Every structure is written in structure tokens, then in C-alpha cells.
Amino acid sequence: MITIDDLQRLREQCGINGAKTEMQLEKEMKEQERADMKMRSRARVQHWPNTIENMRNKRIEDRYKKLEEEELERRRIDAEEEAYNEQKRL
């Protein structure tokens, strides 16, 4: 014969009763703790200028700025040439 207390204890250990075992709860807490720590770490590192990701982003940003400046210079030269050609036609 098995007592109701023993049956309840067995159900809790097996996770049959819908209740989570201590191991499951402990595992979930560790996962949550790890996720929180990772989020805090990412927030802290986000403003550091010397990380690989930030250095890559800066290189990309600098490249776009350079291309934009070159395009503005080309447009300025094109406008000067067009004004010169317009003046030459008259």
C-alpha cells in the first residue's frame, strides 16, 4: 500500500501533477539569471568604442561619409562644367 503523501511526493518528483520539480525551477532560474547577465553586459559594452562590432560600424560609417563627400564633389564639378558649357554656348 502507498500513502497519499507518498503518491503526492512521487508525482511531484516526476512532474506529473503539473507542478515543476525543484530541478526544473532551478534550471529556469539559472537560465533567467544568465539571460539577465547577458543583457546587462550588452548594455554596458554598447558604449565602448574599442569593441570589434563598434570598430566595424565606424569603418562602415566612415566609408559612407567618404562616398557621400566624393558624390557631393562630383556634383559640384558637374555643375561647374555645365555652367562653363552654358557660358561657352552663349
Beta strands, then each sheet from edge to edge (+ up, - down):
end
